[in-house]
Amino acid sequence: MNTNPQFENMNNDVSFYKFGVFYFNKRDSRFMVPKASKLGYTINFAKPYAYIMIGAIVLAIVASILLT
């Protein structure tokens, strides 16, 4: 991961978290960012890939349910 201090400041700023849960920052180039609590990672929902990834996961779950 990138250790640029500018990224760390963006990550810890609560104004970039929607509803306190979803990280949304268009200026942050990272797709996955460390959580503000430093325990794990979250997705930057300002990136279109986030929605593609969530859609693929939902599609995989629905397909597995329907095909069993």
Biopython code that builds the backbone (N, CA, C, O; Angstrom):
import numpy as np
from Bio.PDB.StructureBuilder import StructureBuilder

atoms = [
    (1, "MET", "N", (0.836, -1.179, 0.000)),
    (1, "MET", "CA", (0.000, 0.000, 0.000)),
    (1, "MET", "C", (0.877, 1.237, 0.000)),
    (1, "MET", "O", (2.053, 1.180, 0.362)),
    (2, "ASN", "N", (0.304, 2.340, -0.403)),
    (2, "ASN", "CA", (1.022, 3.593, -0.475)),
    (2, "ASN", "C", (1.157, 4.187, 0.922)),
    (2, "ASN", "O", (0.171, 4.277, 1.652)),
    (3, "THR", "N", (2.364, 4.593, 1.299)),
    (3, "THR", "CA", (2.597, 5.145, 2.629)),
    (3, "THR", "C", (2.707, 6.664, 2.595)),
    (3, "THR", "O", (3.284, 7.259, 3.506)),
    (4, "ASN", "N", (2.167, 7.295, 1.567)),
    (4, "ASN", "CA", (2.182, 8.735, 1.447)),
    (4, "ASN", "C", (1.384, 9.341, 2.601)),
    (4, "ASN", "O", (0.231, 8.960, 2.802)),
    (5, "PRO", "N", (1.966, 10.284, 3.376)),
    (5, "PRO", "CA", (1.236, 10.873, 4.511)),
    (5, "PRO", "C", (-0.039, 11.595, 4.089)),
    (5, "PRO", "O", (-0.987, 11.691, 4.869)),
    (6, "GLN", "N", (-0.067, 12.100, 2.862)),
    (6, "GLN", "CA", (-1.271, 12.759, 2.364)),
    (6, "GLN", "C", (-2.441, 11.780, 2.341)),
    (6, "GLN", "O", (-3.564, 12.147, 2.685)),
    (7, "PHE", "N", (-2.185, 10.534, 1.936)),
    (7, "PHE", "CA", (-3.230, 9.517, 1.930)),
    (7, "PHE", "C", (-3.691, 9.191, 3.343)),
    (7, "PHE", "O", (-4.884, 8.998, 3.580)),
    (8, "GLU", "N", (-2.759, 9.130, 4.274)),
    (8, "GLU", "CA", (-3.133, 8.814, 5.657)),
    (8, "GLU", "C", (-4.041, 9.897, 6.229)),
    (8, "GLU", "O", (-4.991, 9.587, 6.948)),
    (9, "ASN", "N", (-3.764, 11.158, 5.919)),
    (9, "ASN", "CA", (-4.612, 12.239, 6.410)),
    (9, "ASN", "C", (-6.006, 12.154, 5.808)),
    (9, "ASN", "O", (-6.994, 12.402, 6.499)),
    (10, "MET", "N", (-6.100, 11.804, 4.516)),
    (10, "MET", "CA", (-7.408, 11.659, 3.888)),
    (10, "MET", "C", (-8.175, 10.512, 4.520)),
    (10, "MET", "O", (-9.378, 10.619, 4.760)),
    (11, "ASN", "N", (-7.487, 9.428, 4.786)),
    (11, "ASN", "CA", (-8.119, 8.237, 5.328)),
    (11, "ASN", "C", (-8.694, 8.486, 6.720)),
    (11, "ASN", "O", (-9.736, 7.925, 7.062)),
    (12, "ASN", "N", (-8.043, 9.305, 7.517)),
    (12, "ASN", "CA", (-8.484, 9.539, 8.894)),
    (12, "ASN", "C", (-9.503, 10.663, 9.024)),
    (12, "ASN", "O", (-10.052, 10.870, 10.106)),
    (13, "ASP", "N", (-9.766, 11.390, 7.946)),
    (13, "ASP", "CA", (-10.722, 12.490, 7.977)),
    (13, "ASP", "C", (-12.135, 11.924, 7.888)),
    (13, "ASP", "O", (-12.501, 11.309, 6.887)),
    (14, "VAL", "N", (-12.928, 12.135, 8.941)),
    (14, "VAL", "CA", (-14.274, 11.552, 8.986)),
    (14, "VAL", "C", (-15.222, 12.188, 7.985)),
    (14, "VAL", "O", (-16.294, 11.639, 7.731)),
    (15, "SER", "N", (-14.860, 13.334, 7.406)),
    (15, "SER", "CA", (-15.749, 13.964, 6.429)),
    (15, "SER", "C", (-15.826, 13.163, 5.134)),
    (15, "SER", "O", (-16.729, 13.382, 4.327)),
    (16, "PHE", "N", (-14.885, 12.233, 4.923)),
    (16, "PHE", "CA", (-14.901, 11.393, 3.726)),
    (16, "PHE", "C", (-15.721, 10.120, 3.930)),
    (16, "PHE", "O", (-15.848, 9.325, 2.999)),
    (17, "TYR", "N", (-16.273, 9.911, 5.103)),
    (17, "TYR", "CA", (-17.083, 8.732, 5.381)),
    (17, "TYR", "C", (-18.558, 9.110, 5.334)),
    (17, "TYR", "O", (-19.012, 9.958, 6.103)),
    (18, "LYS", "N", (-19.307, 8.477, 4.426)),
    (18, "LYS", "CA", (-20.741, 8.696, 4.325)),
    (18, "LYS", "C", (-21.434, 7.787, 5.332)),
    (18, "LYS", "O", (-21.143, 6.593, 5.398)),
    (19, "PHE", "N", (-22.329, 8.338, 6.096)),
    (19, "PHE", "CA", (-23.052, 7.617, 7.156)),
    (19, "PHE", "C", (-22.093, 6.999, 8.166)),
    (19, "PHE", "O", (-22.470, 6.085, 8.900)),
    (20, "GLY", "N", (-20.860, 7.489, 8.209)),
    (20, "GLY", "CA", (-19.869, 6.980, 9.140)),
    (20, "GLY", "C", (-19.306, 5.623, 8.779)),
    (20, "GLY", "O", (-18.509, 5.066, 9.534)),
    (21, "VAL", "N", (-19.709, 5.069, 7.621)),
    (21, "VAL", "CA", (-19.311, 3.716, 7.253)),
    (21, "VAL", "C", (-18.633, 3.647, 5.890)),
    (21, "VAL", "O", (-17.609, 2.980, 5.741)),
    (22, "PHE", "N", (-19.193, 4.330, 4.893)),
    (22, "PHE", "CA", (-18.729, 4.206, 3.512)),
    (22, "PHE", "C", (-17.727, 5.303, 3.182)),
    (22, "PHE", "O", (-18.048, 6.490, 3.249)),
    (23, "TYR", "N", (-16.505, 4.897, 2.822)),
    (23, "TYR", "CA", (-15.454, 5.845, 2.448)),
    (23, "TYR", "C", (-15.704, 6.317, 1.025)),
    (23, "TYR", "O", (-15.823, 5.495, 0.116)),
    (24, "PHE", "N", (-15.787, 7.633, 0.817)),
    (24, "PHE", "CA", (-16.083, 8.210, -0.497)),
    (24, "PHE", "C", (-15.206, 9.434, -0.682)),
    (24, "PHE", "O", (-15.489, 10.500, -0.135)),
    (25, "ASN", "N", (-14.127, 9.275, -1.465)),
    (25, "ASN", "CA", (-13.186, 10.371, -1.685)),
    (25, "ASN", "C", (-12.673, 10.307, -3.117)),
    (25, "ASN", "O", (-11.887, 9.423, -3.457)),
    (26, "LYS", "N", (-13.113, 11.238, -3.958)),
    (26, "LYS", "CA", (-12.715, 11.247, -5.365)),
    (26, "LYS", "C", (-11.246, 11.585, -5.554)),
    (26, "LYS", "O", (-10.648, 11.176, -6.549)),
    (27, "ARG", "N", (-10.654, 12.317, -4.628)),
    (27, "ARG", "CA", (-9.247, 12.701, -4.768)),
    (27, "ARG", "C", (-8.289, 11.579, -4.374)),
    (27, "ARG", "O", (-7.106, 11.631, -4.709)),
    (28, "ASP", "N", (-8.777, 10.591, -3.685)),
    (28, "ASP", "CA", (-7.954, 9.457, -3.256)),
    (28, "ASP", "C", (-7.913, 8.438, -4.395)),
    (28, "ASP", "O", (-8.951, 7.914, -4.797)),
    (29, "SER", "N", (-6.730, 8.159, -4.908)),
    (29, "SER", "CA", (-6.605, 7.266, -6.066)),
    (29, "SER", "C", (-6.679, 5.792, -5.692)),
    (29, "SER", "O", (-6.754, 4.937, -6.574)),
    (30, "ARG", "N", (-6.658, 5.485, -4.411)),
    (30, "ARG", "CA", (-6.669, 4.084, -3.983)),
    (30, "ARG", "C", (-8.072, 3.491, -4.083)),
    (30, "ARG", "O", (-9.068, 4.171, -3.835)),
    (31, "PHE", "N", (-8.130, 2.210, -4.452)),
    (31, "PHE", "CA", (-9.401, 1.483, -4.505)),
    (31, "PHE", "C", (-9.760, 0.954, -3.125)),
    (31, "PHE", "O", (-10.901, 1.088, -2.683)),
    (32, "MET", "N", (-8.798, 0.357, -2.449)),
    (32, "MET", "CA", (-8.990, -0.127, -1.080)),
    (32, "MET", "C", (-8.125, 0.702, -0.153)),
    (32, "MET", "O", (-6.941, 0.918, -0.411)),
    (33, "VAL", "N", (-8.732, 1.165, 0.930)),
    (33, "VAL", "CA", (-8.027, 2.021, 1.878)),
    (33, "VAL", "C", (-8.114, 1.414, 3.275)),
    (33, "VAL", "O", (-9.091, 0.739, 3.599)),
    (34, "PRO", "N", (-7.092, 1.654, 4.106)),
    (34, "PRO", "CA", (-7.183, 1.172, 5.493)),
    (34, "PRO", "C", (-8.329, 1.880, 6.214)),
    (34, "PRO", "O", (-8.569, 3.068, 6.000)),
    (35, "LYS", "N", (-9.020, 1.151, 7.056)),
    (35, "LYS", "CA", (-10.096, 1.755, 7.831)),
    (35, "LYS", "C", (-9.515, 2.765, 8.813)),
    (35, "LYS", "O", (-8.345, 2.671, 9.183)),
    (36, "ALA", "N", (-10.319, 3.722, 9.230)),
    (36, "ALA", "CA", (-9.867, 4.729, 10.175)),
    (36, "ALA", "C", (-9.471, 4.091, 11.502)),
    (36, "ALA", "O", (-8.622, 4.623, 12.217)),
    (37, "SER", "N", (-10.081, 2.956, 11.834)),
    (37, "SER", "CA", (-9.752, 2.251, 13.082)),
    (37, "SER", "C", (-8.466, 1.441, 12.967)),
    (37, "SER", "O", (-8.002, 0.866, 13.952)),
    (38, "LYS", "N", (-7.887, 1.393, 11.766)),
    (38, "LYS", "CA", (-6.651, 0.658, 11.465)),
    (38, "LYS", "C", (-6.830, -0.854, 11.491)),
    (38, "LYS", "O", (-5.848, -1.589, 11.393)),
    (39, "LEU", "N", (-8.063, -1.332, 11.622)),
    (39, "LEU", "CA", (-8.327, -2.769, 11.638)),
    (39, "LEU", "C", (-9.026, -3.160, 10.345)),
    (39, "LEU", "O", (-10.253, -3.116, 10.258)),
    (40, "GLY", "N", (-8.251, -3.539, 9.347)),
    (40, "GLY", "CA", (-8.823, -3.977, 8.090)),
    (40, "GLY", "C", (-8.848, -2.884, 7.038)),
    (40, "GLY", "O", (-8.273, -1.810, 7.213)),
    (41, "TYR", "N", (-9.532, -3.186, 5.939)),
    (41, "TYR", "CA", (-9.610, -2.278, 4.800)),
    (41, "TYR", "C", (-11.057, -2.065, 4.402)),
    (41, "TYR", "O", (-11.929, -2.874, 4.719)),
    (42, "THR", "N", (-11.298, -0.977, 3.711)),
    (42, "THR", "CA", (-12.618, -0.678, 3.169)),
    (42, "THR", "C", (-12.459, -0.232, 1.723)),
    (42, "THR", "O", (-11.348, 0.048, 1.272)),
    (43, "ILE", "N", (-13.556, -0.167, 1.009)),
    (43, "ILE", "CA", (-13.532, 0.203, -0.405)),
    (43, "ILE", "C", (-13.804, 1.699, -0.535)),
    (43, "ILE", "O", (-14.627, 2.255, 0.192)),
    (44, "ASN", "N", (-13.111, 2.337, -1.460)),
    (44, "ASN", "CA", (-13.369, 3.733, -1.781)),
    (44, "ASN", "C", (-14.539, 3.767, -2.761)),
    (44, "ASN", "O", (-14.362, 3.472, -3.943)),
    (45, "PHE", "N", (-15.718, 4.119, -2.289)),
    (45, "PHE", "CA", (-16.920, 4.082, -3.109)),
    (45, "PHE", "C", (-16.994, 5.219, -4.126)),
    (45, "PHE", "O", (-17.974, 5.313, -4.865)),
    (46, "ALA", "N", (-15.987, 6.080, -4.180)),
    (46, "ALA", "CA", (-15.928, 7.117, -5.213)),
    (46, "ALA", "C", (-15.412, 6.537, -6.522)),
    (46, "ALA", "O", (-15.496, 7.191, -7.561)),
    (47, "LYS", "N", (-14.887, 5.334, -6.487)),
    (47, "LYS", "CA", (-14.363, 4.678, -7.682)),
    (47, "LYS", "C", (-15.445, 3.785, -8.296)),
    (47, "LYS", "O", (-16.123, 3.060, -7.569)),
    (48, "PRO", "N", (-15.617, 3.827, -9.625)),
    (48, "PRO", "CA", (-16.641, 2.990, -10.266)),
    (48, "PRO", "C", (-16.396, 1.496, -10.067)),
    (48, "PRO", "O", (-17.339, 0.705, -10.086)),
    (49, "TYR", "N", (-15.156, 1.113, -9.880)),
    (49, "TYR", "CA", (-14.837, -0.305, -9.680)),
    (49, "TYR", "C", (-15.486, -0.847, -8.408)),
    (49, "TYR", "O", (-15.752, -2.046, -8.317)),
    (50, "ALA", "N", (-15.738, -0.001, -7.450)),
    (50, "ALA", "CA", (-16.366, -0.450, -6.209)),
    (50, "ALA", "C", (-17.752, -1.025, -6.489)),
    (50, "ALA", "O", (-18.115, -2.074, -5.957)),
    (51, "TYR", "N", (-18.512, -0.342, -7.316)),
    (51, "TYR", "CA", (-19.863, -0.799, -7.632)),
    (51, "TYR", "C", (-19.845, -2.041, -8.521)),
    (51, "TYR", "O", (-20.713, -2.906, -8.407)),
    (52, "ILE", "N", (-18.863, -2.123, -9.396)),
    (52, "ILE", "CA", (-18.709, -3.323, -10.222)),
    (52, "ILE", "C", (-18.380, -4.520, -9.336)),
    (52, "ILE", "O", (-18.921, -5.608, -9.530)),
    (53, "MET", "N", (-17.497, -4.318, -8.366)),
    (53, "MET", "CA", (-17.105, -5.402, -7.461)),
    (53, "MET", "C", (-18.290, -5.845, -6.590)),
    (53, "MET", "O", (-18.525, -7.042, -6.427)),
    (54, "ILE", "N", (-19.021, -4.902, -6.043)),
    (54, "ILE", "CA", (-20.195, -5.238, -5.220)),
    (54, "ILE", "C", (-21.234, -5.969, -6.066)),
    (54, "ILE", "O", (-21.827, -6.948, -5.611)),
    (55, "GLY", "N", (-21.460, -5.501, -7.295)),
    (55, "GLY", "CA", (-22.409, -6.163, -8.190)),
    (55, "GLY", "C", (-21.993, -7.587, -8.514)),
    (55, "GLY", "O", (-22.832, -8.487, -8.560)),
    (56, "ALA", "N", (-20.690, -7.797, -8.741)),
    (56, "ALA", "CA", (-20.188, -9.145, -9.035)),
    (56, "ALA", "C", (-20.376, -10.077, -7.841)),
    (56, "ALA", "O", (-20.719, -11.246, -8.013)),
    (57, "ILE", "N", (-20.156, -9.569, -6.649)),
    (57, "ILE", "CA", (-20.331, -10.392, -5.445)),
    (57, "ILE", "C", (-21.806, -10.763, -5.270)),
    (57, "ILE", "O", (-22.131, -11.917, -4.992)),
    (58, "VAL", "N", (-22.691, -9.784, -5.435)),
    (58, "VAL", "CA", (-24.129, -10.057, -5.307)),
    (58, "VAL", "C", (-24.579, -11.048, -6.378)),
    (58, "VAL", "O", (-25.351, -11.965, -6.097)),
    (59, "LEU", "N", (-24.095, -10.860, -7.605)),
    (59, "LEU", "CA", (-24.453, -11.763, -8.694)),
    (59, "LEU", "C", (-23.962, -13.192, -8.395)),
    (59, "LEU", "O", (-24.685, -14.155, -8.654)),
    (60, "ALA", "N", (-22.769, -13.334, -7.865)),
    (60, "ALA", "CA", (-22.238, -14.655, -7.525)),
    (60, "ALA", "C", (-23.085, -15.327, -6.433)),
    (60, "ALA", "O", (-23.349, -16.528, -6.489)),
    (61, "ILE", "N", (-23.500, -14.541, -5.453)),
    (61, "ILE", "CA", (-24.324, -15.096, -4.364)),
    (61, "ILE", "C", (-25.684, -15.543, -4.910)),
    (61, "ILE", "O", (-26.146, -16.645, -4.615)),
    (62, "VAL", "N", (-26.314, -14.686, -5.702)),
    (62, "VAL", "CA", (-27.636, -15.024, -6.270)),
    (62, "VAL", "C", (-27.525, -16.240, -7.181)),
    (62, "VAL", "O", (-28.374, -17.130, -7.129)),
    (63, "ALA", "N", (-26.488, -16.290, -8.015)),
    (63, "ALA", "CA", (-26.298, -17.425, -8.907)),
    (63, "ALA", "C", (-26.091, -18.714, -8.128)),
    (63, "ALA", "O", (-26.627, -19.759, -8.498)),
    (64, "SER", "N", (-25.321, -18.644, -7.059)),
    (64, "SER", "CA", (-25.086, -19.868, -6.270)),
    (64, "SER", "C", (-26.354, -20.352, -5.583)),
    (64, "SER", "O", (-26.551, -21.555, -5.416)),
    (65, "ILE", "N", (-27.212, -19.421, -5.185)),
    (65, "ILE", "CA", (-28.481, -19.810, -4.560)),
    (65, "ILE", "C", (-29.417, -20.422, -5.595)),
    (65, "ILE", "O", (-30.070, -21.431, -5.329)),
    (66, "LEU", "N", (-29.481, -19.815, -6.764)),
    (66, "LEU", "CA", (-30.405, -20.296, -7.791)),
    (66, "LEU", "C", (-29.950, -21.610, -8.428)),
    (66, "LEU", "O", (-30.783, -22.385, -8.899)),
    (67, "LEU", "N", (-28.657, -21.869, -8.448)),
    (67, "LEU", "CA", (-28.139, -23.065, -9.098)),
    (67, "LEU", "C", (-27.974, -24.257, -8.160)),
    (67, "LEU", "O", (-27.505, -25.317, -8.574)),
    (68, "THR", "N", (-28.356, -24.084, -6.912)),
    (68, "THR", "CA", (-28.238, -25.223, -5.983)),
    (68, "THR", "C", (-29.559, -25.902, -5.746)),
    (68, "THR", "O", (-29.628, -26.873, -4.993)),
]
sb = StructureBuilder()
sb.init_structure("model")
sb.init_model(0)
sb.init_chain("A")
sb.init_seg("    ")
for serial, (resi, resn, name, xyz) in enumerate(atoms, 1):
    if name == "N":
        sb.init_residue(resn, " ", resi, " ")
    sb.init_atom(name, np.array(xyz, "f"), 0.0, 1.0, " ", f" {name:<3s}", serial, name[0])
structure = sb.get_structure()
